Amino acid sequence: MMNQSNKYLIYAYYLLSVAILSVFAFRSYAHLGTQPGVEFIMAVASPFLVAALIHPYIDKLIVFPAHLLDQPKRQFVVDFGLYLLIAVFLYCFERYFYFESTWVAFKIFIWTVVLGYFASIDSSLNREQLCFKDEKRSFQLERNSSPVAHRLNLFLSVTVLIVTLTIAITAYSYMGMELNMQETDDMTIKQAFIIDTLFIVGIVVSFTVRLIYSFSMNLQYLFDSQVDILRNVQEGKLEELVPVLSRDEFGIIAHQTNAMIKELREKQKVQKTLEQ
């Protein structure tokens, strides 16, 4: 049942991606004097439908056999890989079947990759949350991974790069449109560019807020799981160990806390032996 939530999450992202890509395509074609039909929307939706059908089988083949702490990373690779394949398909469809300009096809490609980036991170965070609740949790830290601060800095850097890249591509396409379509009013093109820019920023900000919320919920779960065990230790209850749920600072703290609990158990055992 827990794995169902991850499946439904990625399905929701597929539907949202089809809607966003369709909006961008219709806006681009409207300024080019053409209007895509139903077959275009079906072409955009078809690779996402195929990805939705094969996604559970790829998860069973690649994600589930991995160690719990490695499953979130593999989930990201699987989902982002599927989005890359979809982006390549849509680019080829736009360029060689629909016979649109390279820039229109490239915009569709870039936006599919951008949507895949956010969808894959959210799916990975959700997989991480599911692993927190798995009964096969580990109590040993096998190896270290990237710190939380490094992961957060990487995400923010890539997000800023995405905003810069998408706005630059949009600006370049409208500059080309202004040069090639002399009959179009300059003010109309500028208004269209401003609307597209606001749309881009709005989408990126919405996805970023969603990911920050998911990330903060996972950090809260890690913090609470460790605090609960430490409270038990303070009360003299040494039956439970802290589950190692990540390969970062929280994992190191959990590992060291477990080592401390084991030492306290040994001291408690020696003390009981001496009292007898």
C-alpha positions as CSV (number, residue, x, y, z in Angstrom):
1,M,0.0,0.0,0.0
2,M,2.9,2.3,0.8
3,N,4.4,1.8,-2.7
4,Q,1.0,2.8,-4.2
5,S,1.5,6.3,-2.9
6,N,4.7,6.7,-4.9
7,K,3.1,5.3,-8.0
8,Y,0.1,7.7,-7.8
9,L,2.5,10.6,-7.1
10,I,4.4,10.0,-10.3
11,Y,1.2,9.5,-12.2
12,A,0.0,12.9,-11.0
13,Y,3.2,14.4,-12.3
14,Y,2.7,12.8,-15.7
15,L,-0.8,14.3,-15.9
16,L,0.5,17.7,-14.8
17,S,3.4,17.5,-17.3
18,V,1.0,16.8,-20.2
19,A,-1.1,19.8,-19.2
20,I,1.9,22.2,-18.8
21,L,3.6,21.0,-22.1
22,S,0.3,21.4,-23.9
23,V,-0.1,25.0,-22.6
24,F,3.4,25.9,-23.7
25,A,2.9,24.3,-27.1
26,F,-0.4,26.0,-27.8
27,R,1.1,29.4,-26.8
28,S,4.2,28.8,-29.0
29,Y,2.1,27.8,-32.0
30,A,-0.4,30.6,-31.5
31,H,2.4,33.2,-32.1
32,L,3.6,31.2,-35.1
33,G,0.1,31.4,-36.7
34,T,-0.7,27.7,-36.4
35,Q,-2.8,25.7,-33.9
36,P,-2.1,22.1,-33.0
37,G,-5.0,19.7,-33.0
38,V,-6.1,16.8,-30.9
39,E,-3.5,14.6,-32.4
40,F,-0.8,16.8,-30.9
41,I,-2.2,16.4,-27.4
42,M,-2.4,12.6,-27.9
43,A,1.2,12.6,-29.1
44,V,2.3,14.5,-26.0
45,A,0.3,12.2,-23.7
46,S,1.3,8.9,-25.4
47,P,4.9,8.6,-24.1
48,F,3.7,9.5,-20.6
49,L,1.0,6.8,-20.8
50,V,3.7,4.3,-21.9
51,A,5.9,5.4,-19.0
52,A,3.0,5.0,-16.6
53,L,2.4,1.5,-17.8
54,I,6.1,0.3,-17.5
55,H,7.0,2.3,-14.4
56,P,5.8,-0.3,-11.8
57,Y,7.8,-3.0,-13.5
58,I,11.0,-0.9,-13.7
59,D,10.6,-0.1,-10.0
60,K,10.4,-3.9,-9.2
61,L,13.4,-4.5,-11.4
62,I,15.7,-1.6,-10.3
63,V,14.4,0.1,-7.1
64,F,13.0,-2.5,-4.8
65,P,16.0,-5.0,-4.9
66,A,18.3,-2.2,-3.6
67,H,19.2,-1.5,0.0
68,L,16.7,0.8,1.7
69,L,19.1,3.6,1.9
70,D,19.9,3.3,-1.9
71,Q,16.2,3.1,-3.0
72,P,15.6,6.9,-3.1
73,K,18.6,7.5,-5.3
74,R,17.6,4.7,-7.7
75,Q,14.0,6.1,-7.7
76,F,15.4,9.4,-8.9
77,V,17.5,7.7,-11.6
78,V,14.5,5.7,-12.9
79,D,12.0,8.6,-13.0
80,F,14.5,11.1,-14.5
81,G,15.6,8.5,-17.0
82,L,12.0,8.0,-18.2
83,Y,11.5,11.7,-18.5
84,L,14.7,12.0,-20.6
85,L,13.3,9.3,-22.9
86,I,10.0,11.2,-23.1
87,A,11.8,14.4,-23.9
88,V,13.8,12.8,-26.7
89,F,10.6,11.3,-28.2
90,L,8.8,14.7,-28.1
91,Y,11.7,16.5,-29.6
92,C,11.8,14.0,-32.5
93,F,8.1,14.2,-32.9
94,E,8.1,18.0,-33.0
95,R,11.1,18.2,-35.3
96,Y,10.6,15.4,-37.8
97,F,6.9,14.6,-37.7
98,Y,5.2,17.8,-36.9
99,F,7.9,19.7,-38.9
100,E,8.2,22.6,-36.4
101,S,11.3,24.8,-35.9
102,T,14.3,23.5,-33.9
103,W,13.7,26.1,-31.3
104,V,10.1,25.1,-30.7
105,A,11.1,21.4,-30.4
106,F,14.0,22.3,-28.2
107,K,11.7,24.3,-25.8
108,I,9.5,21.2,-25.5
109,F,12.6,19.1,-24.8
110,I,13.9,21.5,-22.2
111,W,10.6,21.8,-20.4
112,T,10.1,18.1,-20.3
113,V,13.5,17.7,-18.7
114,V,12.8,20.5,-16.2
115,L,9.5,18.9,-15.2
116,G,11.3,15.5,-14.9
117,Y,13.8,17.1,-12.6
118,F,11.2,18.3,-10.1
119,A,9.1,15.2,-10.5
120,S,12.1,12.8,-9.9
121,I,13.2,14.7,-6.8
122,D,9.7,14.6,-5.3
123,S,9.4,10.9,-6.1
124,S,12.8,10.3,-4.5
125,L,11.8,12.2,-1.4
126,N,8.6,10.2,-1.2
127,R,10.5,6.9,-1.6
128,E,12.8,8.0,1.2
129,Q,9.7,8.6,3.4
130,L,8.4,5.2,2.6
131,C,11.8,3.6,3.5
132,F,11.6,5.4,6.9
133,K,8.5,3.3,7.7
134,D,9.8,0.0,6.3
135,E,10.2,-2.8,8.8
136,K,13.5,-3.8,7.4
137,R,15.2,-0.7,8.6
138,S,18.9,-0.9,9.4
139,F,20.6,0.1,12.6
140,Q,24.2,0.2,11.2
141,L,25.7,2.9,9.0
142,E,27.6,1.0,6.3
143,R,29.1,4.1,4.5
144,N,28.7,7.8,4.4
145,S,27.0,9.8,1.7
146,S,26.6,13.5,0.9
147,P,25.7,15.9,3.8
148,V,22.3,17.6,4.0
149,A,23.8,21.0,3.3
150,H,25.5,19.7,0.1
151,R,22.3,18.2,-1.2
152,L,20.4,21.4,-0.5
153,N,23.0,23.6,-2.1
154,L,23.1,21.4,-5.2
155,F,19.3,21.6,-5.5
156,L,19.2,25.4,-5.1
157,S,22.0,25.8,-7.6
158,V,20.3,23.6,-10.2
159,T,17.0,25.4,-9.7
160,V,18.5,28.8,-10.2
161,L,20.2,27.4,-13.4
162,I,16.9,26.0,-14.6
163,V,15.2,29.4,-14.2
164,T,18.0,31.2,-16.0
165,L,18.1,28.7,-18.8
166,T,14.4,28.6,-19.4
167,I,14.0,32.3,-19.4
168,A,17.0,32.7,-21.7
169,I,15.5,30.2,-24.2
170,T,12.2,31.9,-24.1
171,A,13.7,35.3,-24.6
172,Y,15.8,34.0,-27.5
173,S,12.8,32.4,-29.2
174,Y,10.8,35.6,-28.9
175,M,13.7,37.7,-30.3
176,G,13.8,35.4,-33.3
177,M,10.0,35.7,-33.6
178,E,10.3,39.5,-33.5
179,L,12.8,39.4,-36.4
180,N,11.0,36.9,-38.6
181,M,7.4,38.1,-38.0
182,Q,7.5,41.8,-39.0
183,E,3.7,41.9,-39.2
184,T,3.4,41.1,-35.5
185,D,3.2,44.0,-33.1
186,D,6.3,44.4,-30.9
187,M,4.2,45.2,-27.9
188,T,2.3,41.9,-28.4
189,I,5.5,39.9,-28.5
190,K,6.8,41.7,-25.4
191,Q,3.5,41.0,-23.5
192,A,3.7,37.3,-24.5
193,F,7.3,37.1,-23.3
194,I,6.3,38.6,-19.9
195,I,3.4,36.2,-19.5
196,D,5.6,33.2,-20.4
197,T,8.3,34.4,-18.0
198,L,5.7,34.8,-15.1
199,F,4.3,31.4,-16.0
200,I,7.8,29.8,-15.9
201,V,8.7,31.5,-12.5
202,G,5.3,30.5,-11.1
203,I,5.8,26.8,-12.1
204,V,9.3,26.7,-10.7
205,V,8.4,28.4,-7.5
206,S,5.4,26.1,-7.0
207,F,7.5,23.0,-7.5
208,T,10.3,24.3,-5.3
209,V,7.9,25.0,-2.4
210,R,6.5,21.5,-2.8
211,L,10.0,20.0,-2.7
212,I,11.1,22.1,0.3
213,Y,8.0,21.0,2.1
214,S,8.7,17.3,1.3
215,F,12.3,17.7,2.3
216,S,11.5,19.4,5.6
217,M,8.9,16.7,6.5
218,N,11.6,14.0,5.9
219,L,14.1,15.9,8.1
220,Q,11.4,16.3,10.8
221,Y,10.8,12.5,10.7
222,L,14.6,11.9,11.1
223,F,14.8,14.4,14.0
224,D,11.7,13.0,15.8
225,S,12.9,9.4,15.5
226,Q,16.2,10.2,17.1
227,V,14.7,12.4,19.8
228,D,12.2,9.7,20.8
229,I,15.0,7.2,21.4
230,L,17.1,9.7,23.3
231,R,14.1,10.3,25.6
232,N,13.9,6.6,26.3
233,V,17.6,6.5,27.1
234,Q,17.2,9.4,29.5
235,E,14.4,7.4,31.2
236,G,16.7,4.3,31.4
237,K,14.9,2.4,28.6
238,L,17.6,0.8,26.5
239,E,15.5,-1.7,24.6
240,E,15.3,0.2,21.3
241,L,18.0,1.4,18.9
242,V,17.8,4.4,16.6
243,P,17.1,3.3,13.0
244,V,19.7,4.5,10.5
245,L,17.4,6.1,7.9
246,S,19.9,8.1,5.8
247,R,23.6,8.4,4.9
248,D,24.2,12.0,6.1
249,E,24.6,13.7,9.4
250,F,21.4,12.1,10.8
251,G,22.8,8.7,9.9
252,I,26.1,9.4,11.7
253,I,24.2,10.6,14.8
254,A,22.0,7.6,14.8
255,H,25.0,5.3,14.4
256,Q,26.9,7.0,17.3
257,T,23.7,6.9,19.5
258,N,23.3,3.2,18.9
259,A,26.9,2.6,19.9
260,M,26.3,4.6,23.1
261,I,23.1,2.6,23.8
262,K,25.0,-0.7,23.3
263,E,27.7,0.5,25.8
264,L,25.0,1.4,28.3
265,R,23.5,-2.0,27.9
266,E,26.8,-3.7,28.6
267,K,27.3,-1.5,31.7
268,Q,23.8,-2.3,32.9
269,K,24.4,-6.0,32.4
270,V,27.7,-5.8,34.3
271,Q,26.0,-3.9,37.1
272,K,23.2,-6.4,37.4
273,T,25.8,-9.2,37.5
274,L,27.7,-7.5,40.3
275,E,24.5,-6.9,42.3
276,Q,23.7,-10.6,42.2
